[in-house]
Amino acid sequence: MALKRRNRVEATFAMSSMTDLIFLLLLFFVMASTMSSPNDIKINLPQAKARTNTKQVVAKVSIDNLGNYFVAVGKQKPQPIEQEALEGYLSGLQQQDSAMYIALHADQDIAYKEVVYVLDIANQHKMKMVLATKNAK
């Protein structure tokens, strides 16, 4: 008597369960990467414990909480200056003495773009700049 098998065993691999697993892992990593953002850090820059003394601070650029710019050379009284005129003024000071330092005194409540504006001027003209902070007690 010849009996035939009705069920044939096939040697194939079903990829559907593997693709489901891959998509679930992909979804997990996308969700996890959007939840951790570097913009969540709250910092208060104007305080520092370390103190650095520079010997040749020639100019002092100050930005108050309203965004007004002031410049003082040496021990002179700070004079108001327009934002557009700041770059020309600082480059003129640098031509007088290329080894000078510029101290940036910025109020802690001003927009970060104001500080970056002054730092960009210093970077373009290869000036040495010091960011002034108050000592933490």
WOBEL-V828078 format. One line per field, one symbol per residue. ss: DSSP state (@ for helix, = for strand, . for the rest). A space follows every 50 residues. Layout:
ss->???
//
This chain:
ss->...............@@@@@@@@@@@@@@@@@@@@..@@@......==.. ......=======.....=====.....===.@@@@@@@@@@@@@@.... ======.....@@@@@@@@@@@@@...====..==..
//
